Amino acid sequence: MGHPPDLRRARVSASTAFRRRYGASPLHLLLVLVSFTLAVYAGLRLFEGDTVGVAVWFVGAALLHDLVLLPLYSVTDRAAQALFPRGPSDDRPAPRVGVNYVRVPAFVSGVLLLVWWPLVFRQVGHYTAATALPADGFLGRWLLITAALFAASSLVLVVRTWRWSRAQRQARSATK
């Protein structure tokens, strides 16, 4: 049957008022609260063991990120942006979307290296004894995966650039 029109308007205006004040939907707020609850739970469980060791590790990781890694990947990103030309200029500079074709494979490769670095750099002596698998070959595989990621990204960039230039040529020929 449905709601009377004035009740429907009241519900819509309450939702609109919430979005205006909060900036997102109530579902977003619920998901943020659930994720914070999960993070607090995980943190409490983590600190039940070696509290000082975990705190030192956490502070050390934050300092390493802020003092070493952030400047390093910021400079690297600026260098990658310099490789790609800007779009047509008007009052504001156009974003360099081509740099994303370097960022994405570099990010995925970095995450893979972060997860598998002990095996990639052969820092795990007990791996073979525990799994009966050889520990060599991880560096080569990681390098092959990284090369494949960058090759696929380059291929996508070339195809999209070719399609964009073809569309531009067709648009120019249609206006003549």
C-alpha positions as CSV (number, residue, x, y, z in Angstrom):
1,M,0.0,0.0,0.0
2,G,2.8,2.5,0.8
3,H,3.3,5.4,3.1
4,P,1.2,8.5,3.1
5,P,3.0,11.3,1.1
6,D,3.8,13.5,4.1
7,L,5.5,10.5,5.9
8,R,7.5,9.8,2.8
9,R,8.6,13.4,2.6
10,A,9.6,13.4,6.3
11,R,11.7,10.3,5.8
12,V,13.4,11.7,2.7
13,S,14.1,15.0,4.4
14,A,15.6,13.3,7.5
15,S,17.9,11.3,5.2
16,T,18.8,14.4,3.3
17,A,19.5,16.3,6.5
18,F,21.7,13.5,7.8
19,R,23.7,13.4,4.5
20,R,24.1,17.2,4.6
21,R,25.4,17.1,8.2
22,Y,27.5,14.0,8.0
23,G,28.5,14.1,4.4
24,A,27.7,10.5,3.5
25,S,24.9,8.0,4.0
26,P,24.0,6.3,7.3
27,L,25.3,3.0,5.9
28,H,28.8,4.7,5.6
29,L,28.7,5.7,9.2
30,L,27.7,2.2,10.2
31,L,30.5,0.6,8.2
32,V,33.1,3.1,9.7
33,L,31.9,2.3,13.2
34,V,32.1,-1.4,12.6
35,S,35.6,-1.1,11.2
36,F,36.7,0.9,14.2
37,T,35.2,-1.6,16.5
38,L,37.0,-4.4,14.7
39,A,40.3,-2.5,14.8
40,V,40.0,-1.9,18.6
41,Y,39.2,-5.6,19.1
42,A,42.2,-6.6,17.1
43,G,44.4,-4.1,18.9
44,L,43.3,-5.3,22.3
45,R,44.0,-8.9,21.2
46,L,47.4,-7.9,19.9
47,F,48.4,-6.2,23.1
48,E,47.6,-9.3,25.2
49,G,51.0,-10.7,24.3
50,D,54.2,-8.7,24.1
51,T,52.8,-5.1,24.7
52,V,56.2,-3.4,24.6
53,G,57.3,-5.2,21.5
54,V,54.1,-4.5,19.7
55,A,54.3,-0.8,20.7
56,V,57.9,-0.5,19.6
57,W,57.1,-2.2,16.3
58,F,54.1,0.1,15.7
59,V,56.1,3.3,16.5
60,G,59.0,2.1,14.4
61,A,56.8,1.3,11.4
62,A,55.2,4.7,11.7
63,L,58.5,6.5,11.8
64,L,60.0,4.4,9.0
65,H,56.9,5.2,6.8
66,D,56.9,8.9,7.6
67,L,60.6,9.6,7.6
68,V,61.8,7.3,4.8
69,L,59.1,5.7,2.7
70,L,56.8,8.7,2.3
71,P,59.5,11.1,0.9
72,L,60.8,8.2,-1.2
73,Y,57.6,7.4,-2.9
74,S,56.6,11.1,-3.2
75,V,59.8,11.9,-5.1
76,T,59.3,8.7,-7.2
77,D,55.7,9.8,-8.0
78,R,56.8,13.3,-9.0
79,A,59.5,11.8,-11.3
80,A,56.8,9.5,-12.8
81,Q,54.5,12.5,-13.3
82,A,57.3,14.3,-15.2
83,L,57.3,11.5,-17.8
84,F,53.7,12.1,-18.8
85,P,52.6,15.3,-20.6
86,R,49.7,17.4,-19.2
87,G,46.4,17.5,-21.0
88,P,45.1,20.6,-22.9
89,S,45.7,23.6,-20.7
90,D,43.0,26.0,-19.7
91,D,42.9,27.9,-16.4
92,R,44.0,24.9,-14.3
93,P,46.4,22.2,-15.2
94,A,44.9,18.9,-16.3
95,P,45.7,15.8,-14.3
96,R,48.3,13.4,-15.6
97,V,46.2,10.3,-15.7
98,G,49.0,8.4,-17.5
99,V,51.0,8.2,-14.3
100,N,48.4,5.8,-12.9
101,Y,49.6,3.2,-15.4
102,V,52.9,3.3,-13.5
103,R,51.4,3.7,-10.0
104,V,49.1,0.6,-10.1
105,P,51.6,-2.0,-11.1
106,A,54.2,-0.5,-8.8
107,F,51.7,-0.6,-5.9
108,V,50.8,-4.3,-6.6
109,S,54.4,-5.2,-6.9
110,G,55.3,-3.4,-3.7
111,V,52.5,-5.2,-1.8
112,L,53.7,-8.6,-3.2
113,L,57.2,-7.7,-2.1
114,L,56.0,-6.6,1.4
115,V,54.2,-9.9,1.9
116,W,56.8,-12.2,0.5
117,W,60.1,-10.3,1.2
118,P,61.6,-13.0,3.5
119,L,61.3,-15.5,0.7
120,V,62.3,-13.1,-2.1
121,F,65.5,-12.2,-0.3
122,R,66.1,-15.7,1.1
123,Q,65.8,-14.6,4.7
124,V,63.9,-17.8,5.8
125,G,66.2,-20.7,6.4
126,H,63.6,-23.0,7.8
127,Y,61.2,-22.7,4.8
128,T,62.5,-25.8,3.1
129,A,62.4,-27.9,6.2
130,A,58.8,-26.8,7.0
131,T,57.3,-27.2,3.6
132,A,59.7,-29.5,1.7
133,L,59.7,-27.0,-1.1
134,P,62.8,-25.2,-2.4
135,A,63.2,-21.6,-1.1
136,D,65.0,-20.4,-4.3
137,G,63.1,-19.0,-7.2
138,F,61.0,-16.4,-5.3
139,L,63.1,-13.5,-6.5
140,G,62.8,-14.6,-10.1
141,R,59.1,-15.1,-9.8
142,W,58.5,-11.8,-8.2
143,L,60.5,-10.1,-10.9
144,L,58.5,-11.9,-13.6
145,I,55.2,-10.9,-11.9
146,T,56.4,-7.3,-11.7
147,A,57.5,-7.3,-15.4
148,A,54.1,-8.8,-16.4
149,L,52.2,-6.2,-14.3
150,F,54.1,-3.3,-16.0
151,A,53.8,-5.0,-19.4
152,A,50.0,-5.4,-19.0
153,S,49.7,-1.8,-17.8
154,S,51.8,-0.5,-20.8
155,L,49.6,-2.5,-23.1
156,V,46.4,-1.0,-21.6
157,L,48.0,2.5,-21.9
158,V,48.9,2.0,-25.5
159,V,45.4,0.7,-26.5
160,R,43.6,3.5,-24.6
161,T,45.9,6.1,-26.2
162,W,45.3,4.6,-29.6
163,R,41.5,4.6,-29.1
164,W,41.5,8.1,-27.8
165,S,43.6,9.4,-30.7
166,R,41.4,7.6,-33.2
167,A,38.3,9.1,-31.6
168,Q,40.0,12.6,-31.8
169,R,40.8,12.0,-35.5
170,Q,37.2,11.0,-36.2
171,A,35.9,14.0,-34.4
172,R,38.2,16.3,-36.4
173,S,37.2,14.8,-39.7
174,A,33.5,15.0,-38.7
175,T,33.8,18.8,-38.0
176,K,35.4,19.5,-41.4
